Each structure stands twice: as structure tokens, then as C-alpha cells.
Amino acid sequence: MHPSRHDDSAAGREAPPSAAVGGPRSLLPFYFHLTFFIAAILLGLDTVLSFLRIGGDDLDPIRLGIEGVVAILAVIGGELERNQPGGSRRTRALLLGALGVVLVGLTLRTGGLSSPYFVLVATTCLFAGLSLSPGSATYVTALIAVAYVGGLTYVAETSTMPGGGGRRLTALLVHLAFLLLTTSLASRVASRQRKTVATLEVQSMRDPLTSLDNRRSFLTKMESELKRAERFAWPITMLIIDLDHFKRMNDAYGHAMGDRVLVEVAKLLRENVGTIDHIARVGGEEFAVAAVAAEPYHGRDLADRLVRAFRTYPWGCIVPELKVTASIGVAVLPGDHVGGEPEATLAQLMERADKALYKVKQSGRDGYLVAGEEPASIPMR
């Protein structure tokens, strides 16, 4: 076996579930677009009403500037999410934090504790909780809360709150509690959703009976392996394993026994196949094993070992006198032949292994054959 297989094949083979799960993050474009439209509408209305001097209000350039900055930040966030979906959490946190602080400025400019734009501040905390990790969401919320408290302290709008400092303090504590509660609840909802989606994703990629990879997962992983094999000129060995007379066993002993046999086959494969090789159940009684960066003789040696393992396995633990054998087709893709479209290359490799398997079936089963070799490579029973 090629020594480099242990250096690179095991690493990066499966992306962590969190990398593949982006459900709550998909809400961020909606948030940025919503914020942009709100800011644009406010900017337009405030500009028109100020010029018309409705209610005697003069043009407030600071407020208009804040609304413009909100719109610009929302556009930037929307473009980043559109061009780089699933970007870094740090970028998301910085954008949401900056947008939240600017919205705090808008809130302070339009009445402070009594401003209706506090809803936008709370919405920022809500989406931070939904789209970021709990730690990042906490930091964003803390930044917004500090800006909110500091701004209110600096402005000191005593005239807008009857009853003096006591009422202002009470209102401020209620607002802060609302921000923290919003972030906390959103983080819990997002965490549950991520776990649910991750569980469903794992289940969709696993065979429920044997817990091996299913065909879909196997093909996805192998397409990725083919790309790496092309880069390093690594050979790939494919084994297609089919249980002999499995339908006959099912008819004779029942499907429950057949399921037990499949579970034991998965166990046998795990015990005899290398830990960095890929194993999958790709059909009813058909399994596949793929080895990357293996020596050319690896497939033949592994097939021979598996055939012998099937013959000596204690199948009697399922049904007395039960014997289960397997036929195996082997195909090798040399390192200098790896290239082209991964999906097509993989289909051709599996087709070659399937044809070798068919020849084994025609020659009496219970053996193996390497594609391109003579049937004499099938061991005698």
C-alpha cells in the first residue's frame, strides 16, 4: 500500500456537518434586503417630508446620513451573501455588528427609548442569533447593547421620559433584556435546526440497515477523491462485491435473516478493509470498496482476502449450516489515466468492475476477477 495514503486520504474526506448545513444562514440575504428597503424608504420619506417642512421639522442631515449608511451596509451585506454564500462567520459578525451600531444611532436620533426604530436593533440581534454561532451572536449583541446604553447615557433624554431617571432605567433594562432574550431564543432555534438538518443529512447519506455509506454518498465521495487523485496522479482501485444466491437465501429463510446477513457482511467488510478505504452498500446485496493511492496489486490482494473471509466467516451464528459466499469484480484506474469528468470516469471504472463481476458469476461464483485479466485469477474453491 502506498505510504502517502495515510498522509492525505483520511484527512478532509468528509466535511463536518456544520459545513454543509446552512439553513439559518440563508435568512441573512433576506435580512439585508429587508433592511436596505426599510432604510431606502425612510431616507426617501425623511428627505421629502423635511423639504416640505411637514410638522415644522427641519432637514436633519445627521439622521439622513445614518439612514444612508444603513442602506449602504445592507447592500454590502447582500452582495457578499450573494457572491460568497456561506462566507466566514467573522465577516457576518462584523457586518451585523456594524449595522446594529448604526441602527442604534438611528434609534437615538429618533427618540431614544421611545423610538420605534428600536425594532430594527432587535431584529439585528434576532438574525445574529439565527445566522451566527452562539458565541459570535453574543459578541454582536453585547456590542449593540454597549452602543445602545452608551448612546442613551450620552444623549440623556430626560425630557422625553416622564418620571425621571427611575423610569428611564427601568425602560433601559427592559430593552436590554429584550435584546438578550431575542438573541438567546434565536440561537436556540438555529442550533436545533442545524442539529436536525445535520442528522437528516447523515441519514440521507447512510444505509439505514448496515450504517455503511449508501450509493449517493459513495459516488459523492469518490468524485471528490478522483479530483485529488488527478492532482497527485494516484491510482484508484474499485471492488464491486455481490452476494451469491442471496435471493435464494431470502426465499428459503425469510427477509429478516437476509437483513441479518447484510449486517454481518458490513461487519466483515469493516474488519478486512483498510480504515482509509471507502465502503458502501450500493444495491440490495451489492457492496463497493474503493481504495485511493494503493499499489496496483492492492485490489487483487484485497479481493482474495475478502473471498477467503466470506468462506471462513461464522455464518452459523445466524442460521445453522448457513454459508454465504461472494463474487468480486476488481478494476484499477492507473494514476496516469485519472482525469476528465469525475462522474464519467467513475461510471466507467464501476462498469469495468461490474463486467469483471459478471464474468465471475458466469465462471461459478465464489471468487474474484481483475478487469483485463484472465478468469484464471479466480481462486479455486
Secondary structure, 3 states (H helix, E strand, C coil): CCCCHHHHCCCCCCCCHHHHCCCHHHHHHHHHHHHHHHHHHHHHHHHHHHHHCHHHCCCCHHHHHHHHHHHHHHHHHHHHHHHCCCCCHHHHHHHHHHHHHHHHHHHHHCCHHHCCCHHHHHHHHHHHHHHCCHHHHHHHHHHHHHHHHHHHHHHCCHHHCCCCHHHHHHHHHHHHHHHHHHHHHHHHHHHHHHHHHHHHHHHHCECCCCCCECHHHHHHHHHHHHHHHHHHCCCEEEEEEEECCHHHHHHHHCHHHHHHHHHHHHHHHHHHCCCCCEEEECCCCEEEEEEECCCCCHHHHHHHHHHHHHHHCCHHHCCCCCCCCEEEEEEEECHHHCCCCHHHHHHHHHHHHHHHHHHHHHCCCCCEEECCCCHHHCCCC
